[in-house]
Amino acid sequence: MNANKRIAKNTFILYIRTIITLLVSLYTSRVILGALGVVDYGINNVVGGLVSMFSVISSSLCSSVSRYLTYELGTGNQKKLSRIFWTSVNIQLAIAVMVLIIGVLVGSWFLNNKMSIPDNRLYAANWVLYCSLLSFAVNLLNVPYTSSIISHERMDAFAYISIAETTLKLIIAYAIMISAYDKLITYTILYLLSSIVIFLSYFIYCKKHFQECTYKPEIDKELLKDMTKFAGWNFFGSTAYMLNTQGVNMLINVFFGVQINAARAIGVQVQNAIMQFVNNFTTAINPQITKSYAAGNYEQLHKLVCLGAKYSYFLLLIFTVPIFVEADIVLKLWLKTVPEYSVTFLRLIILSSYTMILGNTSYTAIMATGRIKHYQLVITLVGFLVFPVTWLLYKQGFKVESTYYIYILIYSILILIRLYYLKVLIKLPPLHFIKYVLVKVICLTIPAFLIPLLFTHYFSPSIIRLIFTCIISLFNNFVFIYYLGLNKNEREFIIDKIKQKVCHKKPCR
């Protein structure tokens, strides 16, 4: 019960943080697109994406550090916790130096010789590359500190620092509006300075509040071996996702140019904003999944995996149905200039998100076991198919959006593959997950979309229609989630909670 209350409290805190950051992000994205223009916005996205390809390293290390820290918090081994922290900091330092060297040498060559960048913007594009590399290196050093905060479930600190980061984005947006210098160069320099400020904020907080967050220029060799082995296989798995996102972004640039990159960036921006709401829930629940495994509590572990997957899907559905249905109006209201293909990309990105979200808690549970070699090998080989198939389709003259149809198909197959590993690694019966998660989300998804689509079919596009679509979608989703998505016990739990709230304010009979 205490764990459930902690999850609820942390989710609420993260939602407050997300609402603030989302509103600011939507505003600043509009300002930045207007200030930079479609071409420079596309350049920033595709060149920044080139650097983001190194995020496969940071995501692998982040998963490794977070898993080891959370696991030892579950066992209560404070000495090992400290060794994990300073070992991970030193690993990050070494990786950051390596990324900077490779990024400058290889990235600079690829940017200036292979990418489709207008000649008069190559100079600015190189500034984007170098500042993005430095920002990436700073964010790498941030990993042990953010992992410590999440492992300790101090989501209030996470929220406060995120709000500070959001404030800096507002300042940056205003600065590039009034800048008399090259706006793209100004933006990328200010973004680097913002990354440094946020790193210092996490560093100071962790140093003050967590006993294990003390740096030593030492590396525990045995621990290094275990962590790098874990991170290595995780790196192998993350490579497929990197190629399917930033790698595909590079293919779009080569075959279609920076303006299409700008259109895709708009869709990804909306997706990231929506996923923040969903990820708040999984961020709050993930430490409990790892700690349940560390404590050997498989009943609680199975419950958290299934409920986490199902409720994450519900949250995503609530936010995305009206945006999917009214994508054209939403983008026109949000942006002064809507790049071509933005509406198509946004809708396909939303659909692809449904296949991703169902695997989040399963991934956390599998990572908690530490036995990920065979899992990552199979998942990567299947998931990797998105990139080469996209390349072949583009070579044959297929449309730019065809990559998302391949993505949805491949990631739907990955859901079924994960069911096998959930059975092998944490003893979760596949039929249990299918019955309590997959069947329920499939049954409610069709009516969740059908009614709003029928409504918009009979009325002309307008802000009034958008408002009514949102109201209908919200009511529609809650009704179908309650009757089709929840089981009897979950419905009774909700009714009891409502009665408790009502009875708390007035006597109940």
N, C-alpha and C positions, 0 to 999 in steps of 0.2 A: 504494500500500500504506500509506504514511504517512497519507494522507487517510482511508482506511478504518479504520485504528487509532484515529485521532482521533475519528471518528464513534462507534466502539464505546466508547471511553473516556468521551466526553461523554454518550452515552446511558446508560451505567452510572451515572455521577455523578448524572444527572437522575432516574434511577429510585430511587436512594437518597433523594434529596430528595422525590420524589413519595410514596414509601411513608410517610415521616414525616408529610408534610403531609396525605396522605389519611386516615391514622388519626386525626389531630387534627381534621381537617375533619369527619369523620363524627361524632366525639364532640361537637364544639362545635355542630354543626347540631342534634343531638338536644337539647343543653342549651338552646340559644337558642330552639328551637321550644317546649320545655317552659316556659321562663321568660316568653316573650312571649305564648304562646297562639296559636291558629290565626288569629284576627282580626288581631292586631298583626303576626304573621309575614307574613300576606298583604299588609298595608299596607306593610310594609318592602319586600316584593318588588315590588309594583306601583308604588310611588312611586319606589323606587330604580331600577326599570325605566324610569320616565319620564325620569330623568336619564341612564340608560344609553343612551337613544336618541341622545344626543350622542356615544356611543362610535363612531358612524360616522365622526366627525371624527378621533378619536384613532387608530382602526384604519387609516384612510386615510393619515394622517401617519406612523404607525409603519411601515407597509409602504414608504412613500416613503423615510423616513430610513434604514431597515434596508437597503433595496435599494442606495441610493447609497453608504452606508458600506461595505457588503460588496463592492460592485463596485470601489470605489477601493482597497480592501485587496487585491483580486485583481490590480489593475494596478500597485500599489505607489506611487501618487501621494500622498505625505504632505501636501504643501501643500494640495491640493484636499480631502483628508480633513479637515483642520482647518477649512477654509472651510465644508464641508458641516455640520460639527458646530455651529459657533457660529451659522450661518444657521438651522439647524433649531431651536436653542434659542430664538432670537428669534421665529421663527414660532410656536412653542408658546406663548410668553408672550402674543403678540397674540391667539391663538385662545382661550387660557384666559380672558382678560378678556372677550372677546366672548361666550363660553359663559355666564359668570357673569351678564352683563347680560341676555341672552336668557332664560336659565333662571329668573332671579328674576321677570322681567316676564311671560313667556308661561307658564312652568311653574306659577307661583303661581296665575294665573288659571284654568288648566286643572284644577289640583288642587281648587280651592275651588268651581268652578262646574260641572265636567263629570264628574268621577270619582265612582265609587260608594264613598264612605267614610262610616262611621258618624259622626254629628254629634259625639259625645263624644270622637272620636279625631282630629278635624281639626287641633287644635292640635299634637298629636304628629306628625301627618303632615306638617305644615309644617316642623317641626324636621328630619324625615327629608329633606325636599326640600332645605333650605338646606345641611345638613351634607353631603349627597350631592353637591351641586354643588361645594362646596369640595374634597371628596375627589377628585372628577373633575378639577378644575383642577390639583390637586397631581399626580395621575397623568399628566396631559398633559405636565407639565414633566419627568416621569420618562422619557418616551419616548426622547429622544436618548441617555440614559445606559444604559438597558436594551438599546437597539439596538447601542450600542458594545460592550457585554459579549458579546452574542450574535454580532456580526460578528467579534469577535476570538476567538470560540469558547472563552471563559473560563467554562465551565459550572460549574466549582467555585465561583466567586464567586456566580454566579446561584443555585446550590443553597444556599450558606450564608445568603445574605440571605433567601431564601425560607423557610428553617427559622426564621430570626429572626422573620419575619412570622407564621409559624405559632405561635410562642411567644406573640406578642402576642395572637393570636386566643384562645389558652387563657386568658390573663389577662382578656381582655374577657368571655369566657363566665363566668368565675368572678365577675367584677365585677357583671354584671347579675343573677346569682343572689342576691347579697347586698345589692344596691342597695335603699335605702329610697325612692328617687325613682322617677319614671316610667321603667320599664325600657326602653321603646322609645327614648325620648329619650337615656337613658344610653348605650344601645348605639350609636346613630348618632354621638354625640359622640366616644366612644372609638374608633370606626372611623375617624373623621377624624384623630384624633391618631396612630393607627397608620399611616395613609397618609403623614403628615408624617415620621415616624421612618424609614420605609422609603425615602422619597425621599432623605433625608439620607444614608442608608447607601450608596445607589447613587452619589450625588453625590461622596461622599468617596472611594469606591473608584476611580471613573473618573478623578477628578482626580489621584489618586496613581499610577495604573498606565498611563494612556494619554496619550501626548503630545498628541494632537489635542483632548483634552477640556479645552480652555481657553476660557473664555467671553470674548467680545468683543461690545460693543454695536454690532455692525455686521451688515449684510446684503449678501451678494454678489448683486447684482441679476440677473445672468445666471443664477446658480445658483438664485436664488429663482424665477425664471420657469420653469426646467426642473422644479424640485421641486414647485412648486404645480400645474403642468400635469399632472405625473404623479399627484400626490395628488388633483387635481381629478377626473380620470377614475376613480381608485381610489375616491374618495368617492362618485362616481355609482354604482359597482358595490356598494360597501358599504351604500348606502342600501337596496337590495333586501333584504339580509340583516337589516338593522336592523328593517325593517318586518315581515319574516317571523318575527322573534323578539319584540322588545319591542313592536312595533306590534300583533302578534297578542295579546300579553299585555294590552295596553290594551283590545282588543276583548273578550277574555274577561272583563275587569273590568266593562265596560259592560253586557254581555249576561248574565253569570252571577254576578258579585260577587267579593269578596275571598277567600272561602273556597276557591273554585275556583282563584284565583291561588296560594293556599298549596299546593294539591295539585300544580299545575304546577311550582311552585318546588322541591318535593321531587324531582320527576323530573329537573329541570334540574340540581339539586345533585348527584345521582348521576351524571348524564351528564358534568358538568364534572370530577368526580373520576376517572371512567374515562378521559376524554379526556386528562387530564394524562399518563397512562401512554403513550398513543399519541403525543401531541404532543411528549413528550420525544424520541422518535425523529426526528420531523420537524424539531424545533428543532435537533437535532444535524446533520441532513443538509442542511437548507436553505442554510446558508452555502456548502457545497461545491457545491450546484447553481448558485448565483449566480457563484461563482468559476470554475467550469468553463465557464460561458457567457462570462465576461469573458476567459478565456484562449483561447476558441475551440475548446475540447475537446468537440466535439459527441458523440463516442462515449461519453465518460464521462457527459456530461449526460443522454443518452438512458437510459443504464443506471441512473443515480441516480433519474430520474423514475419509471421502471417499478418498480424494486426498492422505492423509497420508498412508492409507492402500494400495492404488493402486501403488503409487510411491515407497513405501518400497518394494513391491513385484517385481517391475521392477528392482530396484537396486540389489536385491538378485538374480534375474534371470541372470542379466548381469555377475555377479561375479561367479556364481556357475555352469552354463552350461558347460564351458570348463573344470572345475575341475572335475565335475561328469563324463564327457565323457573320460577324460584322467587321471582318478584318479591313475591308476597304475604307469604311467610315472611320474606324479607330486610327488607322495610319494617317488619314487626311486631317483629322483633328489634332493628332500628335505632332506631325511634321509639317513644316512649310513646303518642303519639296519631298515628294515620295518617289524614290527611284523605281524604274521599271522592274518588274518581277518581285517587288517587295511583298505584295499580297500573296502571291503563289508560294514564295519561300516561307512566309510566316505560317500559313496553313499547314504546309508539309512538315515544318519543324515542330509544330504542335502535335501532329499525329505521331511523329517519330518519338516525341517525349513520352508518350504512353508506353511504348515498348521498353524504354530505358528505366522508368520509375519503378516498375515491378521488380527489378533486380537489385535495388539498392540495399535493402536489409539482408537479402540473401548473400550479397557480396560481403557485407560486414561480418555476418556469421561465419562464412567460409574463411575470411581473413583471420578471424579470432582463433581458429584452430591451428594456424601456422603451417598447415599441410596443403600448400597451394601449388606445388610443382605441376602435377598432372592436370589440375583444374585450369591453370593459366595457359598451359600448352594447348589444350583443346579449345578453350574459349578464344584464344588469340588466333589460332589457325582458321577458325570459322569466322570470327569477327573481322579479320583482316581482308576478307573477300570483298568488302564494300569498296575499298580503294582500287584494286586492279579492275574490277568489273566496271566501276565508274569510268576509269581511264579508257577501257575498251569501248564503252558506249559513246563517250565523247569522240573517240577516234572515228567511230562509224557515223557521226553526225547527229546523235540523239540530242534532245533538248537538255538544257542545263538542269532542270528539276528532276530528271530521271534518276539522279544519284539518291534522292530521298526515298524513292520507291524501293530501291535496292537496300537501303539502310533499314527501312521498316521490316522488310522480309527477313534479312539476316538477324536483326535483333529480336525478332519474334521467335526465331529458331533457338537463339541463345537462352531465352526464358526456359524452354523445355530442357536444354542441356543442363542448366543450373539445378533443375529438380533432381537429376541423378546425383549430383554432388552433395546436395542437401541431405539426401538419404545416406550416402556413404560417409560423410564427414560429421554430421550432427544428428543422424538418425531421424530426420524428419521425413515421414512417408510422403511420396509425391502426390498420392491421391488426396491427402489431407490438404496440401497447398492448392491443388486443383479445385477441390470442393469449396474451400473456405475463402479462396482469393480469386482464382482465374474465372470460375463459373460466375461468381457474383459480379465481377467488374465487367465481364462481357455482356451479361444480361441487362445491366443498367446503362451501359454506354450507348446502345442503339436508341432507346427512348430519350436519353438525355440530349442527343443531337437532333432527333427527328422532330420534336415539337417546336423548338426554336427555328429550325429550318423551314418548317411549314408556315410558321408565322411570318417570317421575312419574305416568303414567296408571294404573299398576297398584299404586301405593302411596299411602297416606294422607299428607297433609301433616304433617311433623314435622321437628325439627332433624336427626334421623338421616337422613331422606330428603334434606335439604339437603346434608349432608356427602357422601353418596354421589353426589348429582347433580353436585356440584363435582368430585369425583374422576373420575367417568365423563366429564364434559364435558372436563376437562383432558386425560385420556388420549385421548379420542375426537378432540379438536381436533389434538393433536400428530400422531396417526397420519394423519389425513386431510390435514393441512398438508404432512406429509413426502411422502406418496405422490401427492396430487393438486395441491398448491399449488406445490411446488418442481419445477424441471426437473432433468435428469440431472446437469448440472454443479454445481448448488447442492447436490444430495444428496451427490455425491462430495466437495465441499468440506467439508460437515459431517462426513462419515465421516473424512476426512483430519485434521480438527482434533481429533476425538475420539481418533484413534490417536496424534496428537502428544502430547496430554495424558497418555494412558496410558503411552506410551513414555518420557515425561519422568520418570515415577516408577519405572519398571522396564524392563529391557532388552527390546526387541522383536525378533523374528526376521522 
